[in-house]
Amino acid sequence: MSITANGIDELKKLAGSDLGTSEWIEVTQERINTFADATGDHQWIHVDEEKAKEGPFGAPIAHGYLTLSLFIPLFTELLDVQGVTTKVNYGLNKVRFPSPVKVGSRIRLVGKLTDVEDVPGGVQITVDGTIEIEGVPKPAAVLQSLSRFYA
């Protein structure tokens, strides 16, 4: 369930808030292959299903940056900011990939809005995110994301 902030003032009041947990999404071989085609990263551990079965993880795994790219669609399930003209991904302070995402796994995002600070024309938010893998004790990704919202 999404939290809605109507404008920058309401967004500021959410600083320090847990944003909750997104729905699960499945990481399919088709999604992995599409990402490989888009980025040119066709390493066998991702796209060669037969060879990957014999590899260190026993199955193909998602690219780390594919997992990271899913942060945005998962994040939009957690926080909806209305009453702004522009929403911009500003970058990351840190990111780690503690556990590989095997093909067929389901992932979800747990988020916390840790900071909201003024920038010219709007605010910058810092979100601590953990992308969990269903049934796996270590997360797929742990990150700190920065986004800007302009009035």
N, C-alpha and C positions, 0 to 999 in steps of 0.2 A: 504494500500500500504506500502510495506516494505522499510525501509531505509537500504542501504547497506554500510558497512564500509569495505574497502579493507585493512585489516591489522590494527595493533595496532595504528599506527600514525594517520590514519583516524578516528579510534574510539576515540582517545583522543580529536580530533577537535570537536566531537559531544557533549562534556560535556556541560551541561546546556540546551540541546536541547529537545524540545517536540518531542516525538516519534509518536504521533498521536493516532489513535483509531483502534482497531482490528475489524474484522467482528463479528457479533452476532453469538453465538452458543446456541443451546437449551439444557437445562438440563432436560433430560428425566428420567422417572422412571427406565428405563433399566440402564441408567448410574449410578443412585443412588444405585440400587440394586447390580450392579457390584462392585461399590466401597465398599459397605457394605460387600460383600463376600470377597473382597481382604483384608479388614482391620479387619474383625470380628466384626464390629460395626453395629449391626442389631437393633438398638433402634427403637421402633415403630414409632416415629415421622418421620423417614426416609422411612421405608419399609412397614408398614402396612397402605395401602391406605385407608381402611374403617375407622380405628381408628383415623388416622391422620386428616380425614375430620371433626371429632368431637373435634380435639385438638385446641390448641391456634392459629394456623395459617390457619386453614380451609382446609389444604391440606398437603401432605407430603412435607418435605423440604430437600434440599441437606445438606449433612454434611458440616460443615465449612471447614474442611480440603479437601473435594472434591473441593469446590470452589477454595481454595488456590492452589490445585494441577493443576487446569486449567490455572494458571498464565503462565506456561511455554509454552504450545501450543499457547496461545493467544499472549504472548510476541514474539514468533518467527515470528508472522505476522508483528510485528513492526520493529524489528531490525535483520538484517542478517549480521553477522560478518564473513568475508571471510579471507583467508590468515593466519589463526591461526591453531595450531596443536590440541589444546584441549580447550573445553568449559566446565566449571564446575560451578554448582550451589553451591555457598559458604554459603548461609544461608539468614537469615532475621534479620533486626534490630528491626522491629516491625510489627505487624499485628493486625487488628481489623475486626470484622464482624458486622457492624452496622445494617444490614437488612438480614433476611433469604431469601434464594432462593427457592421459591415454585416450585414444579414439573411443567414442561412445560414452565417455564420462560426462557427468553433469556438473556444472559450476554455477556459483552464485556469488553475489557481492554483499559484504557487510560493510557499512560505511559510517563514519563519524565526521561531522563538520567541526573541525578543530579550531578554525580561525576565520574571521571575516575582517578584512582591513580595507580602509579607504585607499583608492587609487584615483588619479585624475579622471573624472567623469563617471566613476562607479565604484565597485568593490572587487577585491580579490578574495576568493575563498580557498581554504586549504582543507582537503578531505583526506583522512586516513582511510584507506580501503584494504580489505582483505578479500581476495577471491578464493573461495573455498571449493574443494572438490568433494562431492558427495561420497561419504564412506572412507575418506582418506584423512588421516590425522594432521598432516602438514598441508598448508594452503598452497595453491598454485602460484599465487602472487601476493605480495605485500607491497603497498605503494603509498606514496603521498602525492596527491594530485593538486594542481593549482588551476583554477578557472577564474575568469573575469566576467563580470556582468556590468553592462553599461546602461545608464538611465536613458 
